[in-house]
């Protein structure tokens, strides 16, 4: 395995206080939620939302399998 050494400079411009990383609130499933997840889509129902997620996941798997194939060839 090759060893590499990299020098870099990091400027911190803003620091925010994190109150709790593990605090979760369940979102209400409504049009506002759909718009936050897919701002450029017009999703009107939970079934449409689930279909969009399914399609996105399928597309991601296709892209990953294509990339894996290209890497292996």
C-alpha positions in Angstrom: 0.0 0.0 0.0 1.3 3.4 -0.9 1.7 6.1 1.7 0.7 9.6 1.0 1.3 12.8 2.9 -1.0 15.8 2.3 -0.7 19.3 3.9 -3.9 21.3 4.1 -5.2 24.4 5.8 -8.6 24.5 7.5 -10.4 27.8 8.3 -13.3 27.6 10.7 -15.7 30.5 10.0 -18.6 29.5 12.2 -19.3 27.2 15.1 -22.8 26.2 16.0 -23.8 24.5 19.2 -25.3 21.0 18.8 -28.0 20.5 21.4 -28.7 16.8 20.7 -27.6 14.6 17.9 -30.0 11.8 18.9 -33.2 13.9 19.2 -35.6 12.8 16.5 -39.1 13.9 15.8 -41.4 11.9 13.5 -42.5 14.1 10.6 -46.2 14.4 9.8 -46.8 12.7 6.4 -48.4 15.4 4.4 -47.8 17.6 1.4 -45.3 19.8 3.3 -43.2 16.7 4.0 -43.3 15.5 0.4 -42.2 19.0 -0.7 -39.3 19.0 1.7 -38.1 15.6 0.5 -38.7 16.2 -3.2 -38.9 20.0 -3.7 -39.0 19.8 -7.5 -41.7 17.1 -7.7 -45.5 17.4 -7.4 -46.3 14.5 -5.1 -49.8 14.4 -3.7 -50.2 11.1 -1.9 -48.4 8.6 0.2 -48.6 6.1 -2.6 -47.0 8.5 -5.1 -44.3 9.3 -2.5 -43.5 5.6 -2.0 -43.4 5.0 -5.8 -41.0 7.9 -6.2 -38.7 6.5 -3.4 -38.9 3.0 -5.0 -38.0 4.4 -8.5 -35.1 6.4 -7.0 -33.7 3.3 -5.2 -34.0 1.2 -8.4 -32.2 3.9 -10.4 -29.4 4.0 -7.8 -29.0 0.2 -7.9 -28.8 0.4 -11.7 -26.1 3.1 -11.6 -24.2 1.2 -9.0 -24.3 -2.1 -10.8 -23.3 -0.4 -14.1 -20.3 1.2 -12.3 -19.4 -2.2 -10.7 -19.5 -3.8 -14.1 -17.3 -1.1 -15.6 -14.8 -1.4 -12.7 -14.6 -5.2 -13.1 -14.1 -5.1 -16.9 
